Amino acid sequence: MQSKSLLIAIAAFAVTTTGVSAYQNEDLLQAAGLSQEQIQAFEVAHELKVSGDREAARDTLLEAGIDETVLKEISEVRKEKRVASRGELDSILEAKDYQAFLTFVADKPLGDIITTEADFKEFASAHELRRDGDIEGAREIMDDLGVQPRKNHYRGDRRASLVGLTEDEREAVRVAKSANDKKAVRSILREAGVERTFR
């Protein structure tokens, strides 16, 4: 029997905005080994979540065989693709190849921010500064361009509160965190008897 914490996390990860965007890419889901039925289950779960029926969304996923093992596999495939994508962007910036950059960002939010060749040159300069250790200089350029750094809401000593949780509870927290679903994290920790505050 799945723990309540893990079920909450599965539902949270699969149907939150972050989770849903990860599952809009059918190629990614196929690369993770999901069946067509499981891919369709994500679509149905999203619709149920949007309509407010979170429990039915979770149940839809579980009935399709989507459990923590499947979510871990999807997460690994996403991570591999993200690393490959970062490597591609690094290569483009190193080569200062504006045309390749335009192709790379065509379907990404960054393409809406870096819209001119002058912006691209500034962006590439920030990349060089960051690579060379001038984080502040890179940050100033990024701020001028309107590029916001990714925020990690789960850094530092907050991890200490995972001590004493069962493996299932820790995994549930990791899954909910990867979906950036603070409500699910709080629910899991509350169930485990751990109170935690978030900024």
C-alpha positions in Angstrom: 0.0 0.0 0.0 1.3 3.4 -1.0 1.7 5.9 1.9 -0.6 8.9 2.0 2.4 11.2 1.8 3.6 9.6 -1.4 0.1 9.7 -2.9 -0.1 13.4 -2.1 3.3 14.0 -3.7 2.4 11.9 -6.8 -0.7 14.0 -7.3 1.1 17.2 -6.7 4.0 16.5 -9.0 1.8 15.3 -11.8 -0.8 18.0 -11.9 0.8 21.2 -10.7 1.7 23.8 -13.3 5.4 22.8 -13.2 4.5 19.1 -13.4 2.0 19.5 -16.1 4.5 21.4 -18.3 6.9 18.6 -17.9 4.3 16.2 -19.2 3.2 18.1 -22.3 6.2 16.7 -24.2 5.1 13.3 -25.4 8.6 12.6 -26.6 9.9 13.0 -23.1 7.3 10.7 -21.7 8.0 8.1 -24.4 11.7 8.3 -23.7 10.9 7.6 -20.0 9.1 4.4 -21.1 5.5 5.4 -20.6 2.7 3.8 -22.5 0.2 5.7 -24.5 -2.4 5.0 -21.8 -0.1 6.5 -19.1 0.5 9.6 -21.3 -3.2 10.0 -21.7 -3.7 9.6 -18.0 -1.6 12.7 -17.4 -3.9 14.7 -19.7 -7.0 13.4 -17.9 -5.4 14.1 -14.5 -4.6 17.6 -15.5 -8.2 18.3 -16.5 -9.4 16.8 -13.3 -7.0 19.0 -11.3 -8.1 22.1 -13.2 -11.7 21.3 -12.3 -10.7 21.0 -8.7 -10.8 17.2 -8.2 -7.3 16.6 -7.1 -8.1 13.2 -5.6 -9.6 11.9 -8.9 -6.5 13.2 -10.6 -4.2 11.3 -8.3 -6.4 8.1 -8.6 -6.3 8.4 -12.5 -2.5 8.4 -12.4 -2.3 5.5 -9.9 -4.8 3.5 -12.0 -2.6 4.0 -15.0 0.4 2.6 -13.1 2.0 5.9 -12.5 3.8 5.7 -9.2 7.0 7.0 -7.6 9.1 4.7 -9.8 7.6 6.1 -13.0 8.0 9.7 -11.7 11.6 9.0 -10.8 12.2 7.8 -14.4 10.5 10.8 -15.9 12.6 13.1 -13.6 15.8 11.4 -14.7 15.0 11.8 -18.4 14.0 15.4 -17.8 17.3 16.0 -15.9 19.3 14.4 -18.8 17.5 16.5 -21.3 18.1 19.7 -19.2 21.8 18.9 -18.9 22.1 18.4 -22.7 20.1 21.6 -23.3 22.4 23.6 -21.0 25.4 22.1 -22.8 24.0 23.1 -26.1 23.3 26.7 -24.9 26.8 26.9 -23.4 28.3 25.9 -26.8 26.2 28.4 -28.6 27.2 31.2 -26.3 30.9 30.2 -26.5 30.7 30.3 -30.3 28.7 33.6 -30.1 26.4 32.1 -32.7 23.3 34.3 -32.8 21.5 32.3 -35.5 21.9 29.1 -33.5 20.7 30.9 -30.4 17.5 32.0 -32.2 16.8 28.4 -33.2 17.6 27.2 -29.7 15.2 29.7 -27.9 12.5 29.6 -30.5 10.1 27.8 -28.2 11.5 28.9 -24.9 10.7 31.9 -22.6 14.3 33.2 -23.0 13.4 33.9 -26.7 10.9 36.5 -25.5 13.6 38.2 -23.4 16.6 38.1 -25.7 15.1 39.5 -28.9 18.0 41.3 -30.6 21.5 40.5 -31.6 22.7 43.3 -29.2 20.8 41.5 -26.4 22.4 38.2 -27.4 25.9 39.8 -27.2 25.2 41.1 -23.7 23.8 37.7 -22.7 26.9 36.0 -24.0 29.0 38.5 -22.1 27.2 37.7 -18.9 27.8 34.0 -19.6 31.5 34.6 -19.9 31.6 36.7 -16.7 29.8 34.0 -14.8 32.1 31.3 -16.2 35.1 33.5 -15.1 33.7 33.9 -11.6 32.4 37.4 -11.8 28.9 36.5 -10.6 28.0 40.1 -9.6 29.0 41.4 -13.1 27.0 38.7 -14.8 24.0 39.4 -12.5 24.1 43.1 -13.4 23.9 42.3 -17.1 21.2 39.8 -16.6 19.2 42.3 -14.6 19.6 44.9 -17.3 18.3 42.3 -19.9 15.4 41.3 -17.7 16.6 37.7 -17.2 15.6 36.6 -13.7 17.6 33.9 -12.0 15.9 30.6 -11.1 14.9 30.6 -7.5 15.4 27.6 -5.3 12.9 27.7 -2.5 14.4 24.7 -0.7 18.0 25.6 0.0 20.2 25.6 3.0 19.3 24.3 6.4 15.7 23.6 5.4 16.9 20.2 4.3 17.7 19.4 8.0 14.0 18.9 8.6 14.0 15.7 6.4 16.1 14.0 9.1 13.9 11.5 10.9 11.5 11.0 8.1 10.9 7.6 6.6 12.3 6.8 3.2 8.7 7.1 1.7 8.2 10.4 3.4 11.6 11.8 2.2 10.8 10.6 -1.4 7.3 12.2 -1.2 8.9 15.5 -0.1 11.5 15.3 -3.0 8.7 14.7 -5.5 6.6 17.5 -4.2 9.6 19.8 -4.1 10.5 19.1 -7.7 6.9 20.2 -8.6 7.5 23.3 -6.4 4.3 22.5 -4.6 4.7 24.0 -1.2 1.2 23.0 -0.1 2.0 19.3 -0.7 5.3 19.6 1.0 3.6 21.1 4.1 0.9 18.4 4.0 3.5 15.7 3.9 5.6 17.2 6.7 2.5 17.9 8.8 1.5 14.2 8.4 5.0 13.2 9.4 4.8 15.5 12.5 7.3 18.0 11.2 6.3 21.7 11.0 8.2 23.9 8.5 7.9 27.4 7.3 8.6 28.7 3.8 9.6 32.2 2.7 
